[in-house]
Amino acid sequence: MGNMIIDGKQIAQHLKEEIREQVQQLATQNGRKPRLDVIIVGENPASKTYVRSKINATEFCGMDGELIALPKTTSQEELLRIIRDLNENEAVDGILVQLPLPKHIDEQEVIHAIAPEKDVDGFHPENVARLWLNQPAIVPCTPMGIMELLKQTHTPLAGRHAVVVGRSNIVGKPIAKLLLDENCTVTIAHSRTSDLAQICREADILVVAVGRSHLITGEMIKPGATVIDVGINRTEDGKLVGDVDFESASKVAGAITPVPGGVGPMTIAMLMRNTYQCYVSRISNE
């Protein structure tokens, strides 16, 4: 097997085109399109970029959506009131609050406030619990995007050793669960792991999501392994780089995702899929 660069951009584009066709069919039958409302609080430039690409994807997929941009000074009460209104609004299928939020707002409170059936990020405790209990759940977009990349590149999973570096609720823990569901043997490593290099070298599939640029180098990778780099870090000269040193890693890995153009576009494609699924389950319950 040669060194394959996994083109997340292209795979995501195909998936969005499929979703667009499904949306067209169902919207015609049901007289309304799926709708995703995105809330952003404050002026974080990275968040603004992400939100813009989410809204663009919504439009591309033929869905409705509204961007609710709130000033940084918005109180927690005000934000929760807006979420409650969206929960009750029959026309809204998905609600997304862009993180991080300003310091004076409790993120957990906000995540809890979103109706679980409209929680397109899959962060609500009810969806988290359902995922771990093998019940139908809304799965967080990035982990789902990673699984889709592995599926699309025909990466063998059952019986393979997967190492996840990072233990966040957004990526590390849920991707570990999804890999377990595919019968991988899963190790979760993190900043306190002793001899990280040794553990990474045992991985057939290595998923890195810690937010530290170039943490993983080529000599930490088993020859032929599949490497999924979730990190997005800005260097001093403004370049985007991942948590994996692409230069050295791509010489050893059998397949690797680039940054940018790997996991990022897949996250947004999966957000579209989640929004579509929320819409489908809501119209079938009407």
N, C-alpha and C positions, 0 to 999 in steps of 0.2 A: 504493500500500500504506500502510495506516495504521500507527500505532505499536502494535504488538502486544506485550502482556506475556505471556511464555511461562510458563504455569502448570505448573511442574515437579511440583508436589504432585499435581495431578489426573492428569497423564500417568503418574506413578509408581504411583499408586493403581490405575489400569487394568492396568498391567503386573503388579503384585503379584497382582491378581485372576486374571489369565491364568495366572501361575505356580502359584497355589493350585489351580486346576483341573487343571493338568498333574500336579502333585504327587499329588493325590487319585487320579487314574487309575493312575499308576505305582505308588504305594505299595500300592494294593489288589492289583495284579498281583504285586508283588515281596515282599509281606509285611513290608516295612519302609519307614520314611520317610527322606527325606534328613536328614542331621544335620550341623549346623555348630557347632563348639565355638569359643568366643571367650575369649581370655586377656587379662586386663588386669592390669598391674603398677602398684601405687601408687594414689594418690588424686587424680589430675588431674581437676578437676571437668568440664572440657570432654570429656575422654575418657570419663568415666563416663556423661555424657549420650549420646554417640555410641553407646556399647556398649549402653545401655538400648534405644535405638531400633533397633539391629540385632537384638537379642534379640526385641523386640516384633514386628518384621517377620517373623522366623523363625516365630514362633507364628502370626501372621496367615496366612502361606503354608502352614501345616499341616506344618511341618518340626519335627524335634526339634533341640534344641540345649542346650548347657550353657555357663554363664558360669563361668569359672575366675578368681576374683578373688584375686590374690596380693599380699602386702604389699610395700611399696617396697623392703624389705631383702632380698627374694628374690635369691639369687645367680644369676649367669649359668648356672652348671652345673645348678642346680635347674630353671631355666626350660627349658634344652635337654633335660633328662631328661623333663620333662612333654611337650614337643613330640615327642620320640622315641616316647613311649607312645602319643600320639594318632596318629602316623604308622602305628604297628603295629596300632592298633585298627580292626578291620574295619567296625565300626558307624559310624565317623566319616568323613564325605565331605569336609568342609571344615574348615580350621584357620585362624583369624585371630588374629594378635597385634596388639592395639591399640597404635599408635605415638602419641606418642613414648614411649620406654622410659626408665627412670631412667638417669642418666649412667654408672653403673658397668657397664651392659650394652651390649654391642656389637650395634647393630641389624642390621648386615650378617650377623653370625654367626647371629643368630636367624632372619633371612629365609632364609638358606642352609639352615638346619636343617629347614625345613618341606618335606615331600615335595611335589615340583612338581605332582603330580596332585591334591593337596589344598590347593594354594596359591590360595585364593579371591580374594586381593588381587591376584594376578598380578605379584608383586614378585620372585619367585625368578628368578635369572639365566637359568635354562633357559626360563622363560616369556617373559622379556624378549627373549632371543635369538630365540625362535620367532616372536614378534610382528614383529621387524625382518626376519626371513628369510621372511616370508609363509607360515609354517607354522601349523597349528592351535595356538592358544595360549590360555591364560587371560589375558584382557585386564584391566588395572586398571579398577576400577569407575567412577571419576569420568570418565575419558576416554570410556568406553563409554556412560555416561549422557549425556554431552554429544552424542555422535553420535546417540543415540536421540532427544534433543530436536530436533536439526537435521532428522532424518528425519521425526519426527512433525509438525513445523511446515512440512514440504515446502520446506525451504530448498534452493535449487539449489546444488550443490557443484562439479560438474565445471567446470574452467576458471576457477573463482573464486579470488580472492586471499584466503587466510586468514592472519591475523597472530595468532600465539600470544605473549602476553607472559608470560614465566616459563619456566624450563627445568628444572624439577624432574623427578626420575625417576617421581614419582607422577602428575603431570598434564602438565606442559609437553611433555616429550619424547614420551610415548606418544600424546597427542592430535595432535601434529604428524604422527606416523606414520599414524594413522587418517585424518587429513584428506588426506594424500598418497595413501593407498589409494583415496580417493574422487576422485582426480584434481584436487584443489585445488593451486594454487601456494602453497607455505607459506613464510612468513618467521617465524623465531623471534627475538623481541626479549626483552631482560632489563634488569637494573639498570644495566648498562654500555653499553647502546645509546645512541649519540648521536642526538639529535633523534627521540626516541620518538614525539612528537606527529605528526611528519610520516609516520612509518611506519604508525602506527595509522590515520591518515586515508586510507591507501591500501587499507585492509582492507574487503572485502565481508563477511567473517566475522571477528569479533574475539573471541578467547578470552583472558580475563585471569585469571591464576593466580599472583599474587605475594605476597599477604598484606599489602598496604599499602592502608589504607582511602582511598577516593576518589582513587586515583592517576590514573584515567582520567576526564576530564571531557568534557562535550558537544562542546567545540570540537576534541577530538581524534578525533571520530568522523565517518566519511563518512555523509552523509545517506542513510538507507535501509538502512544496514548492519545485520547481525544481531550482537548483542552478547551474549556468554555470560560471566557474571561468576561465577568460581569462588571468589572470596575470601570468607572469613568472619572479620570483625574485630569486636571489641567496642569500642564507644566508651566514654568515661569514664562516661556515665550508663547503661551496661549495655546499650545497644541494639546489635543485630547489623546490621552494614553490610558491603557488598562492597568490592571493589577499584575499582569503577566508581561515580562519583557519579550515582546513579540519577536524581536530580532533573533535572540538565542533560542527561544522556545519553538519557533516555527521550523527550526532545523531538526528538531528531535521528535516533535509531536507528529502523529499520523494525520490528525485533523485539528484545526484550531480556528477560533473565531477572532476576527480583527476588532480593534476599537479605533474609531467608530465603524459602524456597518455590520456588527455581529448581533449581539443580544438586544441592543437598543431598539432597532426597528421591530423586532419580534415582540417586545413588551407592548408596543403600541398596537400591533396587529391583534394580540391577545386581549387587549382592552376592548377592541372592536368586537371580538368574538364574545367576550363576557357581556357586553352591552346587548348584543344580539340575543344571547341566551336569556338574559333578564327579560327582554321584550317578549320572547317566545313563551317563557313560563308565565308571564303576566297575562298575555292574550289567551293562553289556553286555560287560565283560571277564571277568566271573566265570565 
